[in-house]
Amino acid sequence: MKKEELKENIKLAAFDIDGTILPYAQPEFSNNIELMFKKLEESNIKSALATAREFVTIGKLMNKASNLDYFIGANGAFVYDCKHKDLIFERTIKFEDFKILYEFFNKYITCEGFTIMDRNYGWYSPKMNINTWFLSPHQAKMKPVDYDAVEKDHLHVITITAKDIKSTNDCAKKAKELIEKYNMDLEVNSQWATGVFVSPKGITKSHTLDWLAKYLKLDSKKNLIAFGDSSNDYEMIRDAAYGVTMEKASEYLKAVANDVALDPTSDGAYFKLKELDLIK
């Protein structure tokens, strides 16, 4: 799309968080990113975070995004309306399926850790390292797995961690085998060098952005601009009307993007929106 077409058609802007609008390990959004949400609102463009983060690990990030419209969390498992403080879409993991996976991976030597998130807490296995840049800020909301205490009807995303790519591939393979064996409505949603996400089947950021677009009486293939940098952003970059990836993203991701923005240390998403005349 040319600038004129983008200005006419883009009505929804979606952003991955870590590595896209927030440098890894940085605790809060920059002033420009905070301003970006305000300027999108002024341009009558709805805004959404689309992230693997959920109600626990989002922490206080949204405090510096007061103009944000929607929070799509757990790689698309839910949509939270920030203005009306309401959960408007949710797909969950069945408690019994979680138990089967946990009982296996908690004892599986290749697996270094296992977490599952509900609306209030993150629940972790004994071997899970929670002293990481990602989990350390949220330790007050991290608890050892307790079947009696987890919020059984609101389980959103499972993370299985491993020490290297070979071990991760093995964990992903085992997860797929268990999902098939027990006919779970789950799938390995995405994978990186030291871990995998397991989510409800058919749920990706792209799928849920498509739902949100329809909810807003829009068309994601015509009205959505999406920014991302990682493997779990692939579908939304590919499927958006205009997909933007970050400078340090893989060539695999850049191959399906329409454009490339500077990395979050340079507030690339903010300046790309200005360059495209979508914000002033």
Contacts in CASP RR format, 6 or more apart in sequence:
PFRMAT RR
TARGET T0000
AUTHOR 0000-0000-0000
METHOD contacts of the structure
MODEL  1
MKKEELKENIKLAAFDIDGTILPYAQPEFSNNIELMFKKLEESNIKSALA
TAREFVTIGKLMNKASNLDYFIGANGAFVYDCKHKDLIFERTIKFEDFKI
LYEFFNKYITCEGFTIMDRNYGWYSPKMNINTWFLSPHQAKMKPVDYDAV
EKDHLHVITITAKDIKSTNDCAKKAKELIEKYNMDLEVNSQWATGVFVSP
KGITKSHTLDWLAKYLKLDSKKNLIAFGDSSNDYEMIRDAAYGVTMEKAS
EYLKAVANDVALDPTSDGAYFKLKELDLIK
1 9 0 8 1.000
1 241 0 8 1.000
1 242 0 8 1.000
1 258 0 8 1.000
3 276 0 8 1.000
3 277 0 8 1.000
6 225 0 8 1.000
6 242 0 8 1.000
6 276 0 8 1.000
6 277 0 8 1.000
6 278 0 8 1.000
7 276 0 8 1.000
7 277 0 8 1.000
7 278 0 8 1.000
9 222 0 8 1.000
9 223 0 8 1.000
9 241 0 8 1.000
10 45 0 8 1.000
10 223 0 8 1.000
10 224 0 8 1.000
10 225 0 8 1.000
10 241 0 8 1.000
10 242 0 8 1.000
10 278 0 8 1.000
11 44 0 8 1.000
11 45 0 8 1.000
11 46 0 8 1.000
11 216 0 8 1.000
11 218 0 8 1.000
11 223 0 8 1.000
11 224 0 8 1.000
12 45 0 8 1.000
12 46 0 8 1.000
12 47 0 8 1.000
12 48 0 8 1.000
12 209 0 8 1.000
12 212 0 8 1.000
12 213 0 8 1.000
12 216 0 8 1.000
12 218 0 8 1.000
12 220 0 8 1.000
12 223 0 8 1.000
12 224 0 8 1.000
12 225 0 8 1.000
13 40 0 8 1.000
13 45 0 8 1.000
13 46 0 8 1.000
13 47 0 8 1.000
13 48 0 8 1.000
13 224 0 8 1.000
13 225 0 8 1.000
13 226 0 8 1.000
13 227 0 8 1.000
13 273 0 8 1.000
13 278 0 8 1.000
14 47 0 8 1.000
14 48 0 8 1.000
14 49 0 8 1.000
14 50 0 8 1.000
14 72 0 8 1.000
14 205 0 8 1.000
14 209 0 8 1.000
14 224 0 8 1.000
14 225 0 8 1.000
14 226 0 8 1.000
14 227 0 8 1.000
14 236 0 8 1.000
14 240 0 8 1.000
15 21 0 8 1.000
15 47 0 8 1.000
15 48 0 8 1.000
15 49 0 8 1.000
15 50 0 8 1.000
15 226 0 8 1.000
15 227 0 8 1.000
15 228 0 8 1.000
15 269 0 8 1.000
16 49 0 8 1.000
16 50 0 8 1.000
16 51 0 8 1.000
16 205 0 8 1.000
16 227 0 8 1.000
16 228 0 8 1.000
16 229 0 8 1.000
16 230 0 8 1.000
16 232 0 8 1.000
16 233 0 8 1.000
17 49 0 8 1.000
17 51 0 8 1.000
17 53 0 8 1.000
17 61 0 8 1.000
18 24 0 8 1.000
18 51 0 8 1.000
18 52 0 8 1.000
18 53 0 8 1.000
18 134 0 8 1.000
18 230 0 8 1.000
19 228 0 8 1.000
19 229 0 8 1.000
19 230 0 8 1.000
19 246 0 8 1.000
19 248 0 8 1.000
19 263 0 8 1.000
19 264 0 8 1.000
20 227 0 8 1.000
20 228 0 8 1.000
20 229 0 8 1.000
20 233 0 8 1.000
20 246 0 8 1.000
20 264 0 8 1.000
20 269 0 8 1.000
21 29 0 8 1.000
21 33 0 8 1.000
21 36 0 8 1.000
21 227 0 8 1.000
21 264 0 8 1.000
21 267 0 8 1.000
21 269 0 8 1.000
21 270 0 8 1.000
22 28 0 8 1.000
22 29 0 8 1.000
22 33 0 8 1.000
22 61 0 8 1.000
22 264 0 8 1.000
23 263 0 8 1.000
23 264 0 8 1.000
23 265 0 8 1.000
24 133 0 8 1.000
25 133 0 8 1.000
26 264 0 8 1.000
27 137 0 8 1.000
28 60 0 8 1.000
28 61 0 8 1.000
28 63 0 8 1.000
28 64 0 8 1.000
29 61 0 8 1.000
29 64 0 8 1.000
29 65 0 8 1.000
30 267 0 8 1.000
32 267 0 8 1.000
32 270 0 8 1.000
32 271 0 8 1.000
33 64 0 8 1.000
33 65 0 8 1.000
33 267 0 8 1.000
33 269 0 8 1.000
33 270 0 8 1.000
34 64 0 8 1.000
34 65 0 8 1.000
34 66 0 8 1.000
35 270 0 8 1.000
36 267 0 8 1.000
36 269 0 8 1.000
36 270 0 8 1.000
36 273 0 8 1.000
36 279 0 8 1.000
37 47 0 8 1.000
37 65 0 8 1.000
37 66 0 8 1.000
37 67 0 8 1.000
37 68 0 8 1.000
38 66 0 8 1.000
38 67 0 8 1.000
39 273 0 8 1.000
39 279 0 8 1.000
39 280 0 8 1.000
40 46 0 8 1.000
40 47 0 8 1.000
40 67 0 8 1.000
40 273 0 8 1.000
40 278 0 8 1.000
40 279 0 8 1.000
41 47 0 8 1.000
41 67 0 8 1.000
41 69 0 8 1.000
42 279 0 8 1.000
42 280 0 8 1.000
43 278 0 8 1.000
43 279 0 8 1.000
43 280 0 8 1.000
45 278 0 8 1.000
45 279 0 8 1.000
46 69 0 8 1.000
46 70 0 8 1.000
46 216 0 8 1.000
47 67 0 8 1.000
47 68 0 8 1.000
47 69 0 8 1.000
47 70 0 8 1.000
48 68 0 8 1.000
48 69 0 8 1.000
48 70 0 8 1.000
48 71 0 8 1.000
48 72 0 8 1.000
48 79 0 8 1.000
48 209 0 8 1.000
48 212 0 8 1.000
49 58 0 8 1.000
49 62 0 8 1.000
49 65 0 8 1.000
49 68 0 8 1.000
49 70 0 8 1.000
49 71 0 8 1.000
49 72 0 8 1.000
49 73 0 8 1.000
50 72 0 8 1.000
50 73 0 8 1.000
50 76 0 8 1.000
50 205 0 8 1.000
50 208 0 8 1.000
50 209 0 8 1.000
50 226 0 8 1.000
50 233 0 8 1.000
50 236 0 8 1.000
51 58 0 8 1.000
51 71 0 8 1.000
51 72 0 8 1.000
51 73 0 8 1.000
51 75 0 8 1.000
51 205 0 8 1.000
52 73 0 8 1.000
52 74 0 8 1.000
52 75 0 8 1.000
52 157 0 8 1.000
52 197 0 8 1.000
52 232 0 8 1.000
53 59 0 8 1.000
53 61 0 8 1.000
53 73 0 8 1.000
53 74 0 8 1.000
54 73 0 8 1.000
54 74 0 8 1.000
54 77 0 8 1.000
54 78 0 8 1.000
54 117 0 8 1.000
54 156 0 8 1.000
54 157 0 8 1.000
55 80 0 8 1.000
55 117 0 8 1.000
55 118 0 8 1.000
55 119 0 8 1.000
55 120 0 8 1.000
55 156 0 8 1.000
56 117 0 8 1.000
56 120 0 8 1.000
56 121 0 8 1.000
56 122 0 8 1.000
56 138 0 8 1.000
56 141 0 8 1.000
56 142 0 8 1.000
57 117 0 8 1.000
57 134 0 8 1.000
57 135 0 8 1.000
57 138 0 8 1.000
58 71 0 8 1.000
58 73 0 8 1.000
59 137 0 8 1.000
59 138 0 8 1.000
62 68 0 8 1.000
62 71 0 8 1.000
62 82 0 8 1.000
65 82 0 8 1.000
68 82 0 8 1.000
69 81 0 8 1.000
69 82 0 8 1.000
69 83 0 8 1.000
70 79 0 8 1.000
70 80 0 8 1.000
70 81 0 8 1.000
70 82 0 8 1.000
70 212 0 8 1.000
71 79 0 8 1.000
71 80 0 8 1.000
71 82 0 8 1.000
72 78 0 8 1.000
72 79 0 8 1.000
72 80 0 8 1.000
72 205 0 8 1.000
72 208 0 8 1.000
72 209 0 8 1.000
72 212 0 8 1.000
73 79 0 8 1.000
73 80 0 8 1.000
73 156 0 8 1.000
74 117 0 8 1.000
74 156 0 8 1.000
74 157 0 8 1.000
74 199 0 8 1.000
75 157 0 8 1.000
75 189 0 8 1.000
75 190 0 8 1.000
75 197 0 8 1.000
75 199 0 8 1.000
75 203 0 8 1.000
75 204 0 8 1.000
75 205 0 8 1.000
75 232 0 8 1.000
76 91 0 8 1.000
76 199 0 8 1.000
76 203 0 8 1.000
76 204 0 8 1.000
76 205 0 8 1.000
76 207 0 8 1.000
76 208 0 8 1.000
77 90 0 8 1.000
77 91 0 8 1.000
77 92 0 8 1.000
77 156 0 8 1.000
77 157 0 8 1.000
77 199 0 8 1.000
77 200 0 8 1.000
77 203 0 8 1.000
77 208 0 8 1.000
78 87 0 8 1.000
78 89 0 8 1.000
78 90 0 8 1.000
78 91 0 8 1.000
78 156 0 8 1.000
79 87 0 8 1.000
79 88 0 8 1.000
79 89 0 8 1.000
79 90 0 8 1.000
79 208 0 8 1.000
79 211 0 8 1.000
79 212 0 8 1.000
79 215 0 8 1.000
80 86 0 8 1.000
80 87 0 8 1.000
80 88 0 8 1.000
81 87 0 8 1.000
81 88 0 8 1.000
88 215 0 8 1.000
89 208 0 8 1.000
89 211 0 8 1.000
89 212 0 8 1.000
89 215 0 8 1.000
90 154 0 8 1.000
91 199 0 8 1.000
91 200 0 8 1.000
91 203 0 8 1.000
92 153 0 8 1.000
92 154 0 8 1.000
92 155 0 8 1.000
92 156 0 8 1.000
92 200 0 8 1.000
93 116 0 8 1.000
93 155 0 8 1.000
93 156 0 8 1.000
93 157 0 8 1.000
93 158 0 8 1.000
93 186 0 8 1.000
93 198 0 8 1.000
93 199 0 8 1.000
93 200 0 8 1.000
94 155 0 8 1.000
94 184 0 8 1.000
94 185 0 8 1.000
95 150 0 8 1.000
95 152 0 8 1.000
95 153 0 8 1.000
95 155 0 8 1.000
97 182 0 8 1.000
97 184 0 8 1.000
97 185 0 8 1.000
97 186 0 8 1.000
98 116 0 8 1.000
98 150 0 8 1.000
98 155 0 8 1.000
98 158 0 8 1.000
99 147 0 8 1.000
100 178 0 8 1.000
100 182 0 8 1.000
100 184 0 8 1.000
101 114 0 8 1.000
101 158 0 8 1.000
101 175 0 8 1.000
101 178 0 8 1.000
101 198 0 8 1.000
102 114 0 8 1.000
102 116 0 8 1.000
102 125 0 8 1.000
102 145 0 8 1.000
104 174 0 8 1.000
104 178 0 8 1.000
105 111 0 8 1.000
105 113 0 8 1.000
105 114 0 8 1.000
105 125 0 8 1.000
105 160 0 8 1.000
105 171 0 8 1.000
105 174 0 8 1.000
105 175 0 8 1.000
106 114 0 8 1.000
106 125 0 8 1.000
106 126 0 8 1.000
106 127 0 8 1.000
106 145 0 8 1.000
108 171 0 8 1.000
108 174 0 8 1.000
110 162 0 8 1.000
110 167 0 8 1.000
110 170 0 8 1.000
110 171 0 8 1.000
110 174 0 8 1.000
111 125 0 8 1.000
111 127 0 8 1.000
111 160 0 8 1.000
111 161 0 8 1.000
111 162 0 8 1.000
111 167 0 8 1.000
111 171 0 8 1.000
112 127 0 8 1.000
112 128 0 8 1.000
112 129 0 8 1.000
112 161 0 8 1.000
112 162 0 8 1.000
112 163 0 8 1.000
112 167 0 8 1.000
113 124 0 8 1.000
113 125 0 8 1.000
113 127 0 8 1.000
113 128 0 8 1.000
113 129 0 8 1.000
113 159 0 8 1.000
113 160 0 8 1.000
113 161 0 8 1.000
113 162 0 8 1.000
114 124 0 8 1.000
114 125 0 8 1.000
114 127 0 8 1.000
114 128 0 8 1.000
114 145 0 8 1.000
114 158 0 8 1.000
114 159 0 8 1.000
114 160 0 8 1.000
114 161 0 8 1.000
115 122 0 8 1.000
115 123 0 8 1.000
115 124 0 8 1.000
115 125 0 8 1.000
115 128 0 8 1.000
115 158 0 8 1.000
115 159 0 8 1.000
116 122 0 8 1.000
116 123 0 8 1.000
116 145 0 8 1.000
116 150 0 8 1.000
116 155 0 8 1.000
116 156 0 8 1.000
116 157 0 8 1.000
116 158 0 8 1.000
116 159 0 8 1.000
117 123 0 8 1.000
117 155 0 8 1.000
117 156 0 8 1.000
117 157 0 8 1.000
118 150 0 8 1.000
118 151 0 8 1.000
118 154 0 8 1.000
118 155 0 8 1.000
118 156 0 8 1.000
119 151 0 8 1.000
119 154 0 8 1.000
119 156 0 8 1.000
120 141 0 8 1.000
120 151 0 8 1.000
121 141 0 8 1.000
121 142 0 8 1.000
121 143 0 8 1.000
121 149 0 8 1.000
121 150 0 8 1.000
121 151 0 8 1.000
122 138 0 8 1.000
122 141 0 8 1.000
122 142 0 8 1.000
122 143 0 8 1.000
123 142 0 8 1.000
123 143 0 8 1.000
123 144 0 8 1.000
123 145 0 8 1.000
123 146 0 8 1.000
123 150 0 8 1.000
124 130 0 8 1.000
124 142 0 8 1.000
124 143 0 8 1.000
124 144 0 8 1.000
124 145 0 8 1.000
125 144 0 8 1.000
125 145 0 8 1.000
126 144 0 8 1.000
128 161 0 8 1.000
129 135 0 8 1.000
129 161 0 8 1.000
130 136 0 8 1.000
130 139 0 8 1.000
130 142 0 8 1.000
135 142 0 8 1.000
143 149 0 8 1.000
156 199 0 8 1.000
157 189 0 8 1.000
157 197 0 8 1.000
157 198 0 8 1.000
157 199 0 8 1.000
158 197 0 8 1.000
158 198 0 8 1.000
158 199 0 8 1.000
159 195 0 8 1.000
159 196 0 8 1.000
159 197 0 8 1.000
159 198 0 8 1.000
160 171 0 8 1.000
160 172 0 8 1.000
160 175 0 8 1.000
160 195 0 8 1.000
160 196 0 8 1.000
160 198 0 8 1.000
161 194 0 8 1.000
161 195 0 8 1.000
162 168 0 8 1.000
162 170 0 8 1.000
162 171 0 8 1.000
162 194 0 8 1.000
162 195 0 8 1.000
163 194 0 8 1.000
164 193 0 8 1.000
164 194 0 8 1.000
165 193 0 8 1.000
165 194 0 8 1.000
168 191 0 8 1.000
168 192 0 8 1.000
168 193 0 8 1.000
168 194 0 8 1.000
168 195 0 8 1.000
168 196 0 8 1.000
169 191 0 8 1.000
171 195 0 8 1.000
171 196 0 8 1.000
172 188 0 8 1.000
172 191 0 8 1.000
172 195 0 8 1.000
172 196 0 8 1.000
175 188 0 8 1.000
175 196 0 8 1.000
175 198 0 8 1.000
176 187 0 8 1.000
176 188 0 8 1.000
178 184 0 8 1.000
179 186 0 8 1.000
179 187 0 8 1.000
179 188 0 8 1.000
179 198 0 8 1.000
184 201 0 8 1.000
185 200 0 8 1.000
185 201 0 8 1.000
186 198 0 8 1.000
186 199 0 8 1.000
186 200 0 8 1.000
186 201 0 8 1.000
187 198 0 8 1.000
187 199 0 8 1.000
187 200 0 8 1.000
187 201 0 8 1.000
187 202 0 8 1.000
188 196 0 8 1.000
188 197 0 8 1.000
188 198 0 8 1.000
189 196 0 8 1.000
189 197 0 8 1.000
189 198 0 8 1.000
189 199 0 8 1.000
189 203 0 8 1.000
189 204 0 8 1.000
189 232 0 8 1.000
190 196 0 8 1.000
190 197 0 8 1.000
190 230 0 8 1.000
190 231 0 8 1.000
190 232 0 8 1.000
190 234 0 8 1.000
191 197 0 8 1.000
191 231 0 8 1.000
192 230 0 8 1.000
192 231 0 8 1.000
197 232 0 8 1.000
204 232 0 8 1.000
204 235 0 8 1.000
204 236 0 8 1.000
205 226 0 8 1.000
205 232 0 8 1.000
205 233 0 8 1.000
205 235 0 8 1.000
205 236 0 8 1.000
206 220 0 8 1.000
206 235 0 8 1.000
206 236 0 8 1.000
206 238 0 8 1.000
206 239 0 8 1.000
206 240 0 8 1.000
207 235 0 8 1.000
209 220 0 8 1.000
209 224 0 8 1.000
209 226 0 8 1.000
209 236 0 8 1.000
209 239 0 8 1.000
209 240 0 8 1.000
210 220 0 8 1.000
210 239 0 8 1.000
213 219 0 8 1.000
213 220 0 8 1.000
213 223 0 8 1.000
213 224 0 8 1.000
214 220 0 8 1.000
218 224 0 8 1.000
219 241 0 8 1.000
220 239 0 8 1.000
220 240 0 8 1.000
220 241 0 8 1.000
221 239 0 8 1.000
221 240 0 8 1.000
221 241 0 8 1.000
222 241 0 8 1.000
223 241 0 8 1.000
224 240 0 8 1.000
224 241 0 8 1.000
224 242 0 8 1.000
225 240 0 8 1.000
225 241 0 8 1.000
225 242 0 8 1.000
225 243 0 8 1.000
225 244 0 8 1.000
225 273 0 8 1.000
225 276 0 8 1.000
225 278 0 8 1.000
226 233 0 8 1.000
226 236 0 8 1.000
226 237 0 8 1.000
226 240 0 8 1.000
226 242 0 8 1.000
226 243 0 8 1.000
226 244 0 8 1.000
227 243 0 8 1.000
227 244 0 8 1.000
227 245 0 8 1.000
227 246 0 8 1.000
227 261 0 8 1.000
227 269 0 8 1.000
227 272 0 8 1.000
228 236 0 8 1.000
228 237 0 8 1.000
228 244 0 8 1.000
228 245 0 8 1.000
228 246 0 8 1.000
228 249 0 8 1.000
228 253 0 8 1.000
229 245 0 8 1.000
229 246 0 8 1.000
229 248 0 8 1.000
229 249 0 8 1.000
229 253 0 8 1.000
229 263 0 8 1.000
230 249 0 8 1.000
230 253 0 8 1.000
231 250 0 8 1.000
231 252 0 8 1.000
231 253 0 8 1.000
233 245 0 8 1.000
233 253 0 8 1.000
234 252 0 8 1.000
234 253 0 8 1.000
234 256 0 8 1.000
236 243 0 8 1.000
237 243 0 8 1.000
237 244 0 8 1.000
237 245 0 8 1.000
237 253 0 8 1.000
237 256 0 8 1.000
237 257 0 8 1.000
238 256 0 8 1.000
242 258 0 8 1.000
242 259 0 8 1.000
243 256 0 8 1.000
243 257 0 8 1.000
243 258 0 8 1.000
243 259 0 8 1.000
244 257 0 8 1.000
244 258 0 8 1.000
244 259 0 8 1.000
244 260 0 8 1.000
244 261 0 8 1.000
244 269 0 8 1.000
244 272 0 8 1.000
245 253 0 8 1.000
245 254 0 8 1.000
245 257 0 8 1.000
245 259 0 8 1.000
245 260 0 8 1.000
245 261 0 8 1.000
246 260 0 8 1.000
246 261 0 8 1.000
246 262 0 8 1.000
246 263 0 8 1.000
246 264 0 8 1.000
246 268 0 8 1.000
247 260 0 8 1.000
247 261 0 8 1.000
247 262 0 8 1.000
247 263 0 8 1.000
248 263 0 8 1.000
249 257 0 8 1.000
249 260 0 8 1.000
254 260 0 8 1.000
259 272 0 8 1.000
261 268 0 8 1.000
261 269 0 8 1.000
261 271 0 8 1.000
261 272 0 8 1.000
262 268 0 8 1.000
262 271 0 8 1.000
262 272 0 8 1.000
270 279 0 8 1.000
273 279 0 8 1.000
274 280 0 8 1.000
END
